[in-house]
Structure formats: C-alpha cells, structure tokens
Amino acid sequence: MLPKEPGEKEVQELCAGHPQHPGELLALLLEIQEIYHYLPPTAMKEVARYLAVPESQVYAVATFYKALTLKPQGKKIIRICQGTACHLRGSSEVLETIKEVLGIAPGETTTDGCFTLETVNCLGACALAPVVMIGDETHGQMTPERIRKLLQEVST
C-alpha cells in the first residue's frame, strides 16, 4: 500500500517542532520525507505557509536535492550499481532478477509500497562488485541467486 497523504493538522504538528525560520526548510522537508517516503503537495504547501516562504522556494529545494522526491517511494529503496566494475561483474543479470522478483522496473515502486528500485552510476564499493544497497545496507558480490535470497529475507 502506497503512503497516504498527510492532513494539514499532521504537517502543522511536524512544523511546530521547528523554529519558524526559512533556514529550517530543508530539515522540515527531510523529516516529512522520512515519515511519508516522499514530499506530498499538501505538506509542501503547509511548510511554505509555516515558514512564510513562497511555495516556489519549497518546490525549488525539493527538486534540487537528489535525496528528496515528489514521487511516492517504497519503505525500502533498492539501489543497484551500474558502474563499470559492477557492470563487468554481472550487475545487469542481478537487475533483471530484481525486476522479475519484484515486478517493477527502475524508478517504480511495488504496489504494496514496500520497495522502490533505482539504478545508480556508482556506490563507491567497486571491490565488492556487483553491489546492491537496500536501505542503508550494502550487499556486495551479488548474483541472481544471492539477490533472490536477499529479497526474500528483507520482504519478511
């Protein structure tokens, strides 16, 4: 199930935990995304109102930082490296297995809202290639068999 959009009151309560200063914009957006797994439009409007900044400024910050997203994300983000070392060591086969098991393509989220799949250019762990991150955990030397087992473990 995808995350629900917060009500005005919920966002006001989150905002109340921060000083009413424009410098709090990024911190507020990160907190909202941590809870809802994306930045809902109603939340961004309420943040703009609370901080007394234009909605366009909130949108500009939300779209500038790669860590922020306007699209609902799964509770667990799966990032698979497509850099040279990972590619040469079989990341394409690992990616195909993930797509098959989860039934989604890169940039998509499972219908139950559990996983979002992303491809990245480099995860900085070339010695462990091919590398997959699930949330904050890095998993190296992935194979189609190992990723199937790992996905089964993290799904429970």
C-alpha positions as CSV (number, residue, x, y, z in Angstrom):
1,M,0.0,0.0,0.0
2,L,1.4,3.4,-1.0
3,P,1.8,6.0,1.7
4,K,-1.2,8.2,2.4
5,E,-1.0,12.0,2.0
6,P,-0.8,13.7,5.4
7,G,-3.5,16.0,6.6
8,E,-2.9,19.7,7.3
9,K,-3.0,19.1,11.0
10,E,-0.3,16.4,10.8
11,V,2.0,18.7,8.9
12,Q,1.3,21.5,11.3
13,E,2.4,19.3,14.2
14,L,5.6,18.4,12.4
15,C,6.3,22.0,11.7
16,A,5.7,23.0,15.3
17,G,8.8,21.1,16.2
18,H,10.9,23.5,14.2
19,P,11.6,27.2,14.6
20,Q,9.6,29.4,12.2
21,H,12.7,30.3,10.2
22,P,13.4,29.8,6.4
23,G,16.6,28.1,7.3
24,E,14.5,25.2,8.6
25,L,13.1,24.4,5.2
26,L,15.5,21.5,4.3
27,A,15.3,20.0,7.7
28,L,11.5,20.0,7.6
29,L,11.4,18.5,4.1
30,L,13.7,15.7,5.1
31,E,11.6,14.9,8.2
32,I,8.4,14.8,6.1
33,Q,10.0,12.6,3.6
34,E,11.3,10.3,6.3
35,I,7.8,9.8,7.5
36,Y,5.8,9.7,4.2
37,H,8.6,8.4,1.9
38,Y,8.1,11.4,-0.4
39,L,7.0,15.0,-0.3
40,P,3.3,15.3,-0.7
41,P,2.0,18.5,-2.3
42,T,-0.2,19.3,0.8
43,A,2.8,19.1,3.0
44,M,4.9,21.4,0.9
45,K,2.1,24.0,0.9
46,E,1.8,23.8,4.6
47,V,5.6,24.1,5.1
48,A,5.6,27.2,2.8
49,R,2.8,28.7,4.9
50,Y,4.5,27.9,8.2
51,L,7.9,29.3,7.2
52,A,6.4,32.2,5.3
53,V,8.3,31.5,2.2
54,P,6.9,31.2,-1.4
55,E,5.7,27.7,-2.5
56,S,8.1,28.1,-5.4
57,Q,11.0,28.2,-3.0
58,V,9.8,25.0,-1.3
59,Y,9.5,23.3,-4.7
60,A,12.9,24.6,-5.8
61,V,14.6,23.0,-2.7
62,A,12.5,19.8,-3.1
63,T,13.6,19.3,-6.7
64,F,17.2,20.5,-6.2
65,Y,18.3,17.8,-3.7
66,K,18.5,14.3,-5.1
67,A,17.8,12.9,-1.6
68,L,14.3,14.4,-1.8
69,T,11.5,13.2,-4.1
70,L,8.0,14.3,-5.1
71,K,7.1,10.7,-6.1
72,P,5.9,8.2,-3.5
73,Q,8.8,5.8,-2.6
74,G,8.7,2.4,-1.0
75,K,9.7,1.8,2.6
76,K,12.9,0.2,1.3
77,I,14.9,1.7,-1.5
78,I,16.9,-0.8,-3.6
79,R,19.8,0.8,-5.4
80,I,21.8,-1.3,-7.8
81,C,25.1,0.0,-9.1
82,Q,25.5,0.1,-12.9
83,G,29.1,1.5,-12.8
84,T,31.8,-0.1,-14.9
85,A,33.1,-2.6,-12.3
86,C,29.6,-3.7,-11.4
87,H,28.5,-3.9,-15.0
88,L,31.5,-6.1,-15.9
89,R,30.8,-8.4,-13.0
90,G,27.2,-9.0,-13.8
91,S,25.0,-6.3,-12.4
92,S,22.7,-6.5,-15.4
93,E,21.8,-10.0,-14.6
94,V,21.2,-9.0,-10.9
95,L,19.0,-6.1,-12.1
96,E,17.0,-8.4,-14.3
97,T,16.4,-10.8,-11.4
98,I,15.2,-7.9,-9.1
99,K,12.8,-6.7,-11.8
100,E,11.5,-10.2,-12.2
101,V,11.1,-10.9,-8.5
102,L,9.5,-7.6,-7.6
103,G,7.6,-7.0,-10.9
104,I,8.9,-3.4,-11.2
105,A,11.4,-1.5,-13.4
106,P,13.9,1.1,-12.2
107,G,12.1,4.2,-11.0
108,E,9.0,2.2,-9.9
109,T,7.6,1.2,-6.6
110,T,5.9,-2.1,-5.8
111,T,2.1,-1.8,-5.4
112,D,2.4,-2.7,-1.7
113,G,4.7,0.3,-1.2
114,C,7.4,-1.9,0.2
115,F,10.2,-1.4,-2.4
116,T,11.4,1.2,-4.9
117,L,14.0,0.2,-7.4
118,E,16.7,2.6,-8.5
119,T,19.8,2.3,-10.7
120,V,22.8,4.4,-9.8
121,N,26.1,5.1,-11.5
122,C,28.3,4.2,-8.6
123,L,28.0,3.2,-5.0
124,G,31.7,3.5,-4.3
125,A,32.3,-0.1,-3.4
126,C,33.9,-1.4,-6.7
127,A,35.9,-4.1,-4.9
128,L,32.6,-5.7,-3.9
129,A,31.1,-5.6,-7.4
130,P,28.3,-6.1,-8.2
131,V,26.8,-4.1,-5.4
132,V,23.2,-3.6,-4.2
133,M,22.1,-1.3,-1.4
134,I,18.8,-2.0,0.4
135,G,18.1,1.0,2.6
136,D,21.4,1.8,4.3
137,E,22.9,-1.7,4.0
138,T,25.4,-2.5,1.3
139,H,25.5,-6.0,-0.2
140,G,28.4,-7.0,-2.4
141,Q,29.3,-9.8,-4.8
142,M,25.7,-10.2,-5.8
143,T,24.5,-12.9,-8.1
144,P,21.0,-13.6,-9.3
145,E,20.7,-16.4,-6.7
146,R,22.0,-14.2,-3.9
147,I,19.7,-11.3,-4.7
148,R,16.7,-13.7,-4.8
149,K,17.5,-15.0,-1.3
150,L,18.2,-11.4,0.0
151,L,14.9,-10.1,-1.4
152,Q,13.1,-13.0,0.3
153,E,14.8,-12.2,3.6
154,V,14.1,-8.4,3.6
155,S,10.5,-9.0,2.5
156,T,9.6,-10.8,5.7
